[in-house]
């Protein structure tokens, strides 16, 4: 086969895979640029193939067409294989699927179709319903679809499109129902509204927080790009929404094992936004830092209007060259990229950012260059460790504080200190000048000299205080950098040198990391000290992060045997979270009842218990069984502490009936069941449940405690189960003595 013929077959095969006519047209525009005759031939071949597929689809015959597929091997060579062509189809508009009516087709991918649908009960609203195409129900496609459904159901964040429901159609393929996001992609929104650099960074920080939430749930997005981040307006305020976790991967649960490359130029992910390790195809697992790289590409485009590597050139260069570029070639810094723009292109880019063309590059030079390039490091170990760390460095830049991405030179840090405190330094200079003038006058101006001296002393004291605060912030930043490098012991020593008295997000992040590091090494005293300080300074993060801090800290106080501090700890938790509605009320109920409680404390949990029950109903309706099972645990423990043992049995059984295994949650439910059965005089049932829960817990603690994850259980979930197991065993031993 000659080269020209092989090229035509390759283009035909790739164009035919693209179900969206617009995407197919864009692909052929790039691939056939300058060769009109080739474009006409490929268009004719694709149209003929589609016509054949329509014929067989309409005839209803269960036929498949053989076609040639170009399969890319790991070494970059190609071979020809023969496989069946699928016959795609769609649900007719007006079809009812469960309680949803399809109103309009609004999107399409290689294997899924998205419809605008109307939900009729229990509430009336418009939703987006995504379903696998007819004829695409292969095992691998269904696995990817199921991964998407599971990933989204685990997340609850204002900047992530919510999942409402899931199920299967009458003909078999699965579907899920999610929030309908009415908006435009983030780059288009920023350009249309001519947002300046700060406004673009503010939107980007929200995106980072959303991705961090997904990572905390064990989910990698895997395809972060502008079209997957839509900006919508809520009460006139721009809100970015991350959509399409369709190729996401659970870092703990391994929801799908799809390979990165399925054929030439058909990637899971988008080449211009793909991390070097995704492009490497060497079997190395991608992790959350792949999303950090893609976020870096997104920020690069928001700031410059272009991606680090041109998408068209990547596709035209071929698979091997594309992979080499992503793995080895260093992109230009954002400010350097802007200096290459000229004429109308430079004027347009500057106008969209409300900046003067000649000042555009200067806005990015320095901090923003370093921040972006740190996110785009080829070695993922040198990138930001977390999306929150990425966002925090941008916030430091906006606050004129030293950024982690820049070498901490003394002059640079001093310049940042002056910019943050211009008024103070100006006042100090004025006082010093007044003092010099006063000392130069005659001695008979004693009173004025004394007044000037007092002002000078006050200014000096203020400068000392500011210097100490600046040094403290710098040490926090240094500790955060050490944590990102997993140098926890050094970070812990640095934390000991800092007096943290004010709320701080970055300080809370550092304390959280070193406290967990101590806990996993069973250093209960050090862990308890760090968690105690963490609960004081973590006053800025939302209720998700702060309530998790209480879940982590409670078991540590008990393992230390410090019941007095645990008592103060749980009273503080109730006081903090019962004042306003809390979507994570079940966590506070659960951690407050880890040890027996008096009636007064149990009564103080009434509001949080009611919220837990309300959110449990909402979780059941939305299909989030993972959260519902944990909330059942909280209510079961509450009823046990109240003495309502039958209710405790009911809630614990309900927890065990939910699908999706989670070992520490199962063990906890069984232990609560055992204690409730014991109180009800059902000794045999109590022993059975206790033995089952005990086996799970003891098997876990035969090895060293690790951090864990949402699916197999976090370390504090296991401690929670073990603490209740001890109580149940003591209860059984007491009964034997009697």
C-alpha positions as CSV (number, residue, x, y, z in Angstrom):
1,X,0.0,0.0,0.0
2,X,1.5,3.4,-1.0
3,X,1.8,6.2,1.5
4,X,-1.0,8.4,-0.1
5,X,-3.5,5.5,0.0
6,X,-2.6,4.7,3.6
7,X,-3.0,8.3,4.6
8,X,-6.4,8.4,3.0
9,X,-7.5,5.3,4.9
10,X,-6.2,6.8,8.2
11,X,-8.1,10.0,7.7
12,X,-11.3,8.2,6.7
13,X,-11.1,6.0,9.8
14,X,-10.5,8.9,12.1
15,X,-13.2,11.1,10.5
16,X,-15.7,8.3,10.7
17,X,-15.2,7.9,14.4
18,X,-16.2,11.5,15.0
19,X,-20.0,11.4,15.5
20,X,-20.4,15.2,15.7
21,X,-20.5,16.7,12.2
22,X,-18.9,20.0,13.4
23,X,-16.0,18.1,15.1
24,X,-15.6,16.0,12.0
25,X,-15.4,19.1,9.8
26,X,-12.9,20.8,12.0
27,X,-10.7,17.7,12.0
28,X,-10.8,17.4,8.2
29,X,-10.1,21.2,7.8
30,X,-6.9,20.7,9.7
31,X,-5.9,17.4,8.3
32,X,-6.6,18.3,4.6
33,X,-5.5,21.9,4.7
34,X,-4.2,22.9,1.2
35,X,-5.4,19.7,-0.4
36,X,-9.0,20.2,-1.6
37,X,-9.1,17.0,-3.7
38,X,-8.2,14.9,-0.7
39,X,-10.9,16.6,1.3
40,X,-13.5,15.9,-1.4
41,X,-12.5,12.2,-1.5
42,X,-12.7,11.8,2.3
43,X,-16.0,13.6,2.5
44,X,-17.4,11.2,-0.1
45,X,-16.2,8.1,1.7
46,X,-17.5,9.3,5.0
47,X,-21.0,10.1,3.6
48,X,-21.2,6.7,1.9
49,X,-20.3,5.0,5.1
50,X,-22.9,7.0,7.1
51,X,-25.5,6.3,4.5
52,X,-24.8,2.6,4.8
53,X,-25.1,2.7,8.5
54,X,-28.4,4.6,8.3
55,X,-29.7,2.0,5.9
56,X,-28.9,-0.9,8.3
57,X,-30.2,1.1,11.3
58,X,-33.5,1.8,9.7
59,X,-33.9,-1.8,8.4
60,X,-33.6,-3.1,12.0
61,X,-31.4,-5.9,10.9
62,X,-28.9,-7.1,13.3
63,X,-26.0,-6.6,10.9
64,X,-22.5,-5.3,11.4
65,X,-20.2,-3.9,8.7
66,X,-16.5,-4.8,8.6
67,X,-14.1,-1.9,8.6
68,X,-10.4,-1.3,8.8
69,X,-9.2,0.1,12.1
70,X,-5.7,1.6,12.6
71,X,-4.4,0.4,15.9
72,X,-1.5,2.2,17.6
73,X,1.0,0.1,19.4
74,X,2.9,1.3,22.4
75,X,6.0,1.6,20.3
76,X,4.4,4.0,17.8
77,X,4.1,1.6,14.8
78,X,0.8,0.7,13.2
79,X,-0.9,-2.4,11.9
80,X,-4.2,-3.0,10.2
81,X,-7.0,-4.9,12.0
82,X,-10.6,-5.8,11.1
83,X,-13.5,-5.2,13.4
84,X,-17.2,-4.7,13.4
85,X,-18.6,-1.2,12.9
86,X,-21.3,-0.2,15.3
87,X,-24.6,1.2,14.3
88,X,-25.2,4.3,16.3
89,X,-28.7,5.4,17.2
90,X,-30.5,7.8,19.4
91,X,-33.6,7.9,21.6
92,X,-36.5,9.7,19.8
93,X,-37.4,13.1,21.2
94,X,-40.5,12.8,23.3
95,X,-39.5,9.4,24.7
96,X,-40.1,9.0,28.5
97,X,-37.2,7.4,30.4
98,X,-38.4,6.8,34.0
99,X,-39.7,10.2,35.3
100,X,-38.0,12.1,32.5
101,X,-39.2,13.2,29.1
102,X,-36.6,13.9,26.4
103,X,-37.1,17.4,25.0
104,X,-34.1,18.1,22.8
105,X,-30.7,16.7,21.9
106,X,-28.1,19.1,23.2
107,X,-24.8,17.3,22.9
108,X,-23.0,14.2,21.6
109,X,-19.7,12.4,22.1
110,X,-18.1,9.4,20.7
111,X,-20.3,7.1,22.8
112,X,-22.8,9.1,24.7
113,X,-25.7,11.5,23.8
114,X,-26.9,14.3,26.1
115,X,-30.5,15.4,26.0
116,X,-32.4,18.3,27.5
117,X,-35.1,16.5,29.6
118,X,-38.0,17.5,31.7
119,X,-38.4,16.0,35.2
120,X,-42.0,15.8,36.2
121,X,-41.9,14.4,39.8
122,X,-41.2,14.7,42.7
123,X,-40.1,18.2,41.4
124,X,-40.6,19.8,38.0
125,X,-37.3,21.0,36.5
126,X,-35.1,20.9,33.4
127,X,-32.2,18.5,33.6
128,X,-29.4,17.1,31.3
129,X,-29.8,13.3,30.7
130,X,-26.8,11.4,29.3
131,X,-27.2,8.0,27.8
132,X,-25.0,5.5,25.9
133,X,-25.8,5.5,22.1
134,X,-27.7,2.7,20.6
135,X,-25.3,0.1,19.4
136,X,-22.4,1.3,21.6
137,X,-23.1,-0.9,24.6
138,X,-19.7,-2.6,24.6
139,X,-18.3,-3.7,27.9
140,X,-15.5,-1.0,27.8
141,X,-18.0,1.8,26.9
142,X,-20.4,0.8,29.7
143,X,-17.4,0.6,32.1
144,X,-16.5,4.1,31.2
145,X,-20.0,5.3,31.6
146,X,-20.4,3.6,34.9
147,X,-17.2,5.2,36.1
148,X,-18.6,8.6,35.1
149,X,-21.8,8.0,37.0
150,X,-20.0,6.8,40.2
151,X,-17.5,9.6,40.1
152,X,-20.1,12.4,39.9
153,X,-22.4,10.8,42.5
154,X,-19.6,11.0,45.0
155,X,-19.2,14.8,44.7
156,X,-21.1,17.7,46.1
157,X,-19.6,21.1,45.3
158,X,-21.1,24.4,44.0
159,X,-18.6,24.4,41.1
160,X,-19.3,20.8,40.0
161,X,-22.4,19.9,38.0
162,X,-24.6,17.8,40.4
163,X,-25.9,14.3,39.6
164,X,-29.6,13.9,40.5
165,X,-30.5,10.4,39.3
166,X,-29.3,7.3,37.5
167,X,-30.8,4.2,36.0
168,X,-31.2,2.1,32.8
169,X,-33.6,2.5,29.9
170,X,-36.1,-0.1,28.8
171,X,-33.8,-1.3,26.1
172,X,-30.9,-1.7,28.6
173,X,-28.2,1.0,28.3
174,X,-27.6,3.0,31.5
175,X,-28.2,6.7,31.9
176,X,-27.7,9.4,34.5
177,X,-29.4,12.7,35.1
178,X,-27.4,15.8,36.1
179,X,-27.8,19.5,36.7
180,X,-28.4,21.4,33.5
181,X,-25.7,24.0,33.2
182,X,-26.7,27.0,31.0
183,X,-23.5,28.8,30.2
184,X,-20.5,29.2,27.9
185,X,-17.0,27.8,28.2
186,X,-14.7,29.7,30.6
187,X,-12.3,31.1,27.9
188,X,-15.2,32.4,25.8
189,X,-16.9,34.0,28.9
190,X,-13.7,35.8,29.9
191,X,-13.0,37.1,26.4
192,X,-16.6,38.2,25.7
193,X,-16.8,40.1,29.0
194,X,-13.3,41.4,28.6
195,X,-12.2,40.2,32.1
196,X,-9.0,41.6,33.4
197,X,-6.2,39.4,34.8
198,X,-7.5,39.5,38.4
199,X,-11.1,38.6,37.4
200,X,-9.8,35.6,35.4
201,X,-7.6,34.4,38.3
202,X,-10.6,34.7,40.7
203,X,-12.7,32.4,38.4
204,X,-9.7,30.0,38.0
205,X,-9.3,29.7,41.8
206,X,-12.9,28.5,42.0
207,X,-12.1,25.9,39.4
208,X,-9.1,24.7,41.4
209,X,-11.3,24.3,44.5
210,X,-13.8,22.2,42.5
211,X,-11.0,19.9,41.2
212,X,-9.6,19.7,44.8
213,X,-13.0,18.5,46.0
214,X,-13.0,15.8,43.3
215,X,-9.5,14.8,44.3
216,X,-10.5,14.5,47.9
217,X,-13.2,12.1,46.8
218,X,-10.6,10.0,45.0
219,X,-11.5,11.2,41.5
220,X,-9.3,12.4,38.7
221,X,-11.1,14.4,36.0
222,X,-8.6,13.5,33.3
223,X,-9.9,15.9,30.6
224,X,-9.7,19.5,32.0
225,X,-10.2,22.0,29.2
226,X,-12.3,25.1,28.5
227,X,-15.2,23.2,27.0
228,X,-15.5,21.2,30.2
229,X,-15.6,24.3,32.4
230,X,-18.8,26.3,31.8
231,X,-19.5,29.7,33.3
232,X,-23.1,30.4,34.3
233,X,-24.7,33.3,36.1
234,X,-26.3,32.9,39.6
235,X,-28.0,36.1,40.7
236,X,-25.7,38.0,38.3
237,X,-22.5,36.5,39.6
238,X,-20.3,34.4,37.4
239,X,-20.0,30.8,38.6
240,X,-17.7,28.3,36.9
241,X,-19.1,24.7,36.7
242,X,-16.8,21.7,36.0
243,X,-18.7,19.2,33.8
244,X,-18.0,15.9,32.1
245,X,-16.2,13.5,34.4
246,X,-16.8,10.9,31.6
247,X,-13.2,9.8,31.5
248,X,-12.5,10.3,35.2
249,X,-10.6,7.6,37.2
250,X,-10.9,6.9,40.8
251,X,-7.5,7.1,42.4
252,X,-8.5,4.6,45.1
253,X,-11.5,2.7,43.6
254,X,-10.1,2.3,40.1
255,X,-13.5,2.8,38.5
256,X,-12.1,2.0,35.1
257,X,-8.8,0.7,33.6
258,X,-9.2,2.2,30.1
259,X,-5.9,2.8,28.3
260,X,-5.0,6.3,27.5
261,X,-4.7,5.7,23.7
262,X,-7.3,3.6,21.9
263,X,-6.2,4.4,18.4
264,X,-4.1,6.9,16.4
265,X,-5.1,10.5,17.4
266,X,-8.0,9.2,19.4
267,X,-7.1,10.0,23.0
268,X,-8.8,9.8,26.3
269,X,-8.2,13.4,27.0
270,X,-7.3,16.4,24.7
271,X,-3.7,16.5,23.4
272,X,-3.1,20.3,24.1
273,X,-4.2,19.8,27.7
274,X,-2.7,16.4,28.3
275,X,0.1,15.9,30.8
276,X,3.4,14.3,29.8
277,X,2.7,11.1,31.8
278,X,-0.7,10.7,30.1
279,X,1.1,10.9,26.8
280,X,3.9,8.6,27.8
281,X,2.0,5.3,27.5
282,X,4.5,3.6,29.7
283,X,2.0,2.0,32.1
284,X,2.7,4.6,34.8
285,X,-0.6,5.4,36.6
286,X,-1.7,9.0,36.3
287,X,-2.6,10.7,39.5
288,X,-4.1,14.0,40.7
289,X,-1.0,15.9,39.5
290,X,-2.0,15.2,35.9
291,X,-5.0,17.4,36.5
292,X,-2.7,20.0,38.0
293,X,-0.8,20.0,34.6
294,X,-4.1,20.5,32.7
295,X,-5.1,23.3,35.1
296,X,-1.8,24.9,34.2
297,X,-2.6,24.7,30.5
298,X,-6.0,26.2,31.2
299,X,-4.5,29.1,33.2
300,X,-1.9,29.6,30.4
301,X,-4.8,30.0,27.9
302,X,-6.8,32.3,30.2
303,X,-3.8,34.6,30.5
304,X,-2.4,34.5,26.9
305,X,-5.3,33.4,24.7
306,X,-3.4,30.3,23.5
307,X,-2.2,26.9,24.9
308,X,1.5,26.2,25.5
309,X,1.6,23.9,22.5
310,X,-0.6,24.7,19.5
311,X,-3.5,22.2,19.2
312,X,-3.5,22.1,15.4
313,X,0.3,21.6,15.2
314,X,0.1,18.8,17.8
315,X,-2.5,16.9,15.7
316,X,-0.7,17.4,12.5
317,X,2.6,16.3,13.8
318,X,1.6,12.7,14.2
319,X,1.4,10.5,17.3
320,X,5.1,10.0,18.0
321,X,6.0,13.6,17.5
322,X,3.0,14.7,19.6
323,X,4.1,12.4,22.5
324,X,7.7,13.7,22.2
325,X,6.6,17.3,22.3
326,X,4.4,16.7,25.4
327,X,7.2,14.7,27.2
328,X,10.3,16.7,26.3
329,X,9.7,20.2,24.8
330,X,9.5,23.1,27.2
331,X,6.8,25.7,26.4
332,X,7.5,29.4,26.4
333,X,6.7,31.3,29.6
334,X,3.3,33.1,29.3
335,X,4.9,36.6,29.2
336,X,7.4,35.4,26.5
337,X,4.5,34.0,24.5
338,X,2.8,37.4,24.5
339,X,5.9,39.1,23.2
340,X,5.5,37.0,20.0
341,X,2.1,38.5,19.3
342,X,2.0,41.4,16.9
343,X,-0.5,43.7,15.2
344,X,-4.2,42.8,15.2
345,X,-3.6,39.6,17.2
346,X,-1.8,41.5,20.0
347,X,-4.5,44.2,20.0
348,X,-7.3,41.7,20.2
349,X,-5.7,39.8,23.1
350,X,-5.1,43.0,25.0
351,X,-8.6,44.3,24.4
352,X,-10.1,41.1,25.7
353,X,-8.1,41.5,28.9
354,X,-8.7,45.3,29.3
355,X,-5.0,46.0,29.1
356,X,-2.6,48.2,27.0
357,X,-0.9,46.0,24.4
358,X,2.6,47.2,25.4
359,X,1.9,46.3,29.1
360,X,0.3,42.9,28.5
361,X,3.5,40.9,28.9
362,X,4.6,42.9,32.0
363,X,1.4,41.9,33.8
364,X,2.4,38.2,33.7
365,X,6.2,38.6,34.1
366,X,7.4,37.3,37.4
367,X,4.9,35.6,39.8
368,X,2.4,34.4,37.2
369,X,5.1,33.1,34.9
370,X,6.6,31.1,37.8
371,X,3.2,29.8,39.0
372,X,2.1,28.6,35.5
373,X,5.5,27.0,34.7
374,X,5.5,25.2,38.1
375,X,2.1,23.7,37.2
376,X,3.5,22.7,33.7
377,X,6.6,20.9,35.0
378,X,7.4,17.8,33.0
379,X,8.4,16.0,36.3
380,X,5.1,15.7,38.2
381,X,7.0,15.6,41.5
382,X,7.9,19.3,40.9
383,X,4.4,20.5,40.2
384,X,2.0,21.7,42.8
385,X,1.0,18.8,45.0
386,X,-2.7,19.8,45.2
387,X,-5.1,22.0,43.3
388,X,-5.6,23.9,46.6
389,X,-1.9,24.5,46.7
390,X,-2.1,25.9,43.2
391,X,-5.0,28.2,44.1
392,X,-3.2,29.3,47.3
393,X,-0.1,30.4,45.3
394,X,-2.3,32.5,43.0
395,X,-4.0,34.0,46.0
396,X,-0.6,34.8,47.5
397,X,0.2,36.6,44.3
398,X,-3.0,38.6,44.4
399,X,-2.3,39.5,48.1
400,X,1.3,40.6,47.2
401,X,2.8,37.8,49.3
402,X,5.7,35.6,48.3
403,X,4.7,32.8,46.1
404,X,5.9,29.2,46.5
405,X,6.8,29.0,42.8
406,X,9.5,31.6,43.2
407,X,12.9,31.2,44.8
408,X,12.6,33.0,48.2
409,X,15.3,35.7,47.8
410,X,15.5,38.2,50.6
411,X,15.1,41.2,48.4
412,X,12.0,39.7,46.8
413,X,10.4,39.0,50.2
414,X,11.2,42.5,51.4
415,X,9.6,44.0,48.3
416,X,6.4,42.0,48.8
417,X,6.4,43.1,52.5
418,X,6.6,46.8,51.5
419,X,3.8,46.4,48.9
420,X,1.5,44.8,51.4
421,X,2.2,47.5,54.0
422,X,2.9,50.7,52.1
423,X,1.0,52.8,54.6
424,X,2.9,51.4,57.6
425,X,6.3,51.9,56.0
426,X,5.4,55.4,54.9
427,X,4.3,56.2,58.4
428,X,7.5,54.8,59.8
429,X,9.6,56.8,57.5
430,X,7.7,60.0,58.4
431,X,8.1,59.3,62.1
432,X,11.8,58.7,61.6
433,X,12.2,62.0,59.7
434,X,10.3,63.8,62.5
435,X,12.6,62.3,65.1
436,X,15.7,63.5,63.2
437,X,14.3,67.0,62.8
438,X,13.4,67.1,66.5
439,X,16.9,66.0,67.6
440,X,18.4,68.8,65.5
441,X,16.4,71.6,67.2
442,X,17.2,73.2,70.5
443,X,17.0,71.3,73.7
444,X,14.3,73.6,75.1
445,X,11.8,71.8,72.9
446,X,11.8,69.0,75.4
447,X,8.1,68.2,75.3
448,X,8.0,68.0,71.5
449,X,11.2,65.9,71.6
450,X,9.6,63.4,74.0
451,X,6.5,63.2,71.9
452,X,8.6,62.5,68.8
453,X,10.5,59.9,70.7
454,X,7.3,58.1,71.8
455,X,6.1,58.1,68.2
456,X,9.4,56.7,67.1
457,X,9.3,53.9,69.7
458,X,5.7,53.1,68.7
459,X,6.7,52.9,65.0
460,X,9.6,50.7,65.8
461,X,7.4,48.4,67.8
462,X,5.0,48.3,65.0
463,X,7.7,47.5,62.5
464,X,9.0,44.7,64.8
465,X,5.4,43.3,65.0
466,X,5.0,43.5,61.2
467,X,8.4,41.8,60.7
468,X,7.4,39.0,63.0
469,X,4.1,38.5,61.2
470,X,5.9,38.6,57.8
471,X,8.4,36.0,59.1
472,X,5.6,33.8,60.4
473,X,3.8,33.9,57.0
474,X,7.1,33.1,55.3
475,X,7.6,30.1,57.6
476,X,4.1,28.9,56.9
477,X,4.8,29.1,53.1
478,X,8.1,27.3,53.6
479,X,6.3,24.6,55.7
480,X,3.7,24.3,52.9
481,X,6.5,23.8,50.4
482,X,8.0,21.1,52.6
483,X,4.7,19.3,52.9
484,X,4.2,19.4,49.2
485,X,7.6,17.6,49.0
486,X,6.5,15.1,51.7
487,X,9.2,16.4,54.1
488,X,6.8,16.2,57.0
489,X,9.4,16.1,59.8
490,X,11.1,19.3,58.6
491,X,7.7,21.0,58.2
492,X,6.7,19.9,61.7
493,X,9.8,21.5,63.2
494,X,9.0,24.7,61.3
495,X,5.4,24.7,62.6
496,X,6.8,24.6,66.1
497,X,8.6,27.8,65.6
498,X,5.4,29.7,64.6
499,X,2.9,31.2,66.9
500,X,-0.4,30.8,65.0
501,X,-3.2,32.9,66.5
502,X,-5.2,34.1,63.5
503,X,-7.3,32.1,61.1
504,X,-5.3,31.0,58.1
505,X,-6.1,28.6,55.2
506,X,-2.4,27.9,54.4
507,X,-1.6,27.3,58.1
508,X,-4.5,25.0,58.4
509,X,-3.4,23.0,55.4
510,X,0.1,22.5,56.9
511,X,-1.2,21.6,60.3
512,X,-3.6,19.1,58.8
513,X,-0.8,17.4,56.9
514,X,1.6,17.1,59.8
515,X,-1.1,16.1,62.2
516,X,-2.1,13.2,59.9
517,X,1.6,12.3,59.5
518,X,1.9,11.9,63.3
519,X,-1.4,10.0,63.5
520,X,-0.3,7.4,60.9
521,X,2.8,6.8,63.0
522,X,0.7,6.5,66.2
523,X,2.3,9.6,67.7
524,X,-1.0,10.4,69.5
525,X,0.3,13.2,71.7
526,X,1.9,15.2,68.8
527,X,-1.1,14.5,66.6
528,X,-3.5,15.7,69.3
529,X,-1.5,18.9,69.7
530,X,-1.5,19.6,66.0
531,X,-5.2,18.9,65.7
532,X,-6.0,21.1,68.7
533,X,-4.2,24.0,67.0
534,X,-5.8,23.2,63.6
535,X,-9.3,23.5,65.0
536,X,-8.4,27.0,66.2
537,X,-7.0,28.4,63.0
538,X,-9.3,26.6,60.5
539,X,-12.0,29.2,60.6
540,X,-12.0,30.1,56.9
541,X,-12.4,26.8,55.0
542,X,-16.0,25.7,54.3
543,X,-17.9,23.2,56.4
544,X,-16.8,20.2,54.3
545,X,-13.1,20.7,55.2
546,X,-13.6,21.9,58.8
547,X,-16.0,19.1,59.7
548,X,-13.5,16.5,58.3
549,X,-10.9,18.0,60.6
550,X,-13.2,17.1,63.5
551,X,-13.6,13.6,62.2
552,X,-9.8,13.3,62.1
553,X,-9.2,14.9,65.5
554,X,-11.7,13.1,67.7
555,X,-10.3,9.5,67.4
556,X,-6.8,10.9,68.1
557,X,-7.9,12.4,71.5
558,X,-9.5,9.1,72.4
559,X,-6.5,7.0,71.3
560,X,-4.3,9.3,73.5
561,X,-6.6,8.6,76.4
562,X,-7.3,12.3,76.9
563,X,-11.0,12.1,77.7
564,X,-11.1,15.6,79.2
565,X,-9.9,17.2,76.0
566,X,-12.2,14.9,74.0
567,X,-15.1,16.2,76.1
568,X,-14.2,19.8,75.4
569,X,-13.6,18.9,71.7
570,X,-17.1,17.5,71.1
571,X,-18.8,20.3,72.9
572,X,-16.9,22.7,70.8
573,X,-17.9,20.8,67.6
574,X,-21.6,20.9,68.5
575,X,-21.4,24.6,69.4
576,X,-19.7,25.5,66.1
577,X,-21.8,23.5,63.7
578,X,-25.3,23.7,65.3
579,X,-25.6,27.5,64.8
580,X,-26.3,27.3,61.1
581,X,-27.5,24.7,58.6
582,X,-24.7,22.3,57.9
583,X,-24.7,19.8,55.0
584,X,-22.3,17.6,56.9
585,X,-24.2,17.5,60.2
586,X,-23.9,13.7,60.3
587,X,-20.1,13.9,60.8
588,X,-20.6,16.1,63.9
589,X,-23.3,13.7,65.3
590,X,-21.0,10.7,64.7
591,X,-17.8,12.2,66.2
592,X,-19.7,13.6,69.2
593,X,-21.0,10.2,70.2
594,X,-17.8,8.1,69.7
595,X,-17.8,7.8,73.5
596,X,-20.9,7.5,75.7
597,X,-22.6,10.9,76.4
598,X,-25.0,12.3,79.0
599,X,-28.6,13.3,78.2
600,X,-27.7,17.0,78.0
601,X,-25.1,16.5,75.3
602,X,-27.4,14.2,73.4
603,X,-30.2,16.8,73.5
604,X,-27.8,19.5,72.2
605,X,-27.5,17.3,69.0
606,X,-31.2,17.6,68.2
607,X,-30.7,20.2,65.4
608,X,-27.8,18.4,63.8
609,X,-29.7,15.1,64.0
610,X,-32.7,16.6,62.2
611,X,-30.4,18.0,59.5
612,X,-28.8,14.6,59.1
613,X,-32.2,12.9,58.6
614,X,-33.2,15.6,56.1
615,X,-30.0,15.2,54.0
616,X,-30.4,11.4,54.2
617,X,-33.8,11.7,52.4
618,X,-32.2,14.0,49.8
619,X,-29.3,11.6,49.3
620,X,-31.7,8.7,48.7
621,X,-33.6,10.7,46.1
622,X,-30.4,11.8,44.4
623,X,-29.0,8.3,44.3
624,X,-26.0,9.1,46.5
625,X,-25.9,5.8,48.4
626,X,-22.3,6.3,49.6
627,X,-23.2,9.4,51.7
628,X,-26.6,7.9,52.7
629,X,-24.9,4.8,54.2
630,X,-22.6,7.0,56.4
631,X,-25.5,9.1,57.5
632,X,-27.4,6.0,58.5
633,X,-24.4,5.1,60.8
634,X,-24.6,8.4,62.5
635,X,-28.4,8.1,63.2
636,X,-27.9,4.5,64.3
637,X,-25.2,5.5,66.9
638,X,-27.4,8.4,68.0
639,X,-30.4,6.1,68.7
640,X,-28.1,3.7,70.6
641,X,-26.8,6.5,72.8
642,X,-30.4,7.6,73.4
643,X,-31.4,4.1,74.5
644,X,-33.7,3.5,71.5
645,X,-32.1,0.1,70.7
646,X,-34.7,-1.1,68.1
647,X,-34.2,2.2,66.2
648,X,-30.4,1.7,66.4
649,X,-30.9,-1.8,64.9
650,X,-33.1,-0.4,62.1
651,X,-30.6,2.3,61.1
652,X,-27.6,-0.1,61.2
653,X,-29.4,-2.7,59.1
654,X,-30.3,0.1,56.6
655,X,-26.6,1.0,56.4
656,X,-25.6,-2.6,55.6
657,X,-28.4,-2.8,52.9
658,X,-26.9,0.0,50.8
659,X,-24.8,-1.2,47.8
660,X,-21.1,-0.5,47.6
661,X,-18.8,-2.1,50.2
662,X,-16.8,0.0,52.6
663,X,-15.0,-2.1,55.2
664,X,-14.8,0.3,58.2
665,X,-18.4,1.4,57.7
666,X,-19.6,-2.2,57.6
667,X,-17.6,-3.0,60.7
668,X,-19.0,0.0,62.5
669,X,-22.6,-0.9,61.6
670,X,-22.0,-4.5,62.8
671,X,-20.5,-3.3,66.1
672,X,-23.5,-0.9,66.8
673,X,-25.8,-3.8,65.9
674,X,-24.0,-6.0,68.4
675,X,-24.3,-3.5,71.2
676,X,-28.0,-2.8,70.5
677,X,-28.8,-6.6,70.3
678,X,-26.9,-7.0,73.6
679,X,-29.1,-4.4,75.3
680,X,-32.2,-6.0,73.8
681,X,-31.2,-9.4,75.3
682,X,-30.6,-11.0,72.0
683,X,-27.2,-12.4,72.9
684,X,-26.7,-14.9,70.0
685,X,-27.3,-12.2,67.4
686,X,-25.0,-9.8,69.3
687,X,-22.2,-12.3,69.2
688,X,-22.6,-13.0,65.5
689,X,-22.4,-9.3,64.6
690,X,-19.6,-8.6,67.0
691,X,-17.5,-11.5,65.6
692,X,-18.1,-10.2,62.0
693,X,-17.1,-6.6,62.9
694,X,-14.1,-7.7,65.0
695,X,-12.7,-9.8,62.2
696,X,-12.8,-6.9,59.7
697,X,-11.1,-4.5,62.2
698,X,-8.5,-6.9,63.4
699,X,-7.5,-7.9,59.9
700,X,-6.9,-4.2,59.1
701,X,-4.8,-3.5,62.1
702,X,-2.5,-6.5,61.6
703,X,-0.5,-4.2,59.2
704,X,0.6,-0.6,59.5
705,X,-2.1,2.1,59.4
706,X,-2.2,4.0,56.1
707,X,-4.0,7.1,54.9
708,X,-6.7,5.1,53.0
709,X,-9.3,6.6,50.8
710,X,-13.1,7.1,50.4
711,X,-13.8,3.6,49.0
712,X,-11.6,1.4,51.3
713,X,-11.9,3.8,54.2
714,X,-9.8,6.6,55.6
715,X,-7.5,5.9,58.6
716,X,-9.9,7.8,60.9
717,X,-12.8,5.6,59.8
718,X,-10.8,2.6,60.9
719,X,-10.0,4.2,64.3
720,X,-13.7,5.0,64.7
721,X,-14.6,1.4,64.2
722,X,-11.9,0.1,66.5
723,X,-12.9,2.5,69.4
724,X,-16.5,1.3,69.2
725,X,-15.3,-2.3,69.0
726,X,-13.5,-1.9,72.3
727,X,-16.7,-0.6,73.9
728,X,-18.6,-3.6,72.6
729,X,-16.0,-6.1,73.7
730,X,-15.9,-4.5,77.2
731,X,-19.7,-4.8,77.3
732,X,-19.5,-8.5,76.4
733,X,-16.8,-9.1,79.1
734,X,-18.9,-7.3,81.7
735,X,-21.9,-9.5,80.9
736,X,-19.8,-12.6,81.3
737,X,-18.7,-11.6,84.8
738,X,-22.3,-11.2,85.8
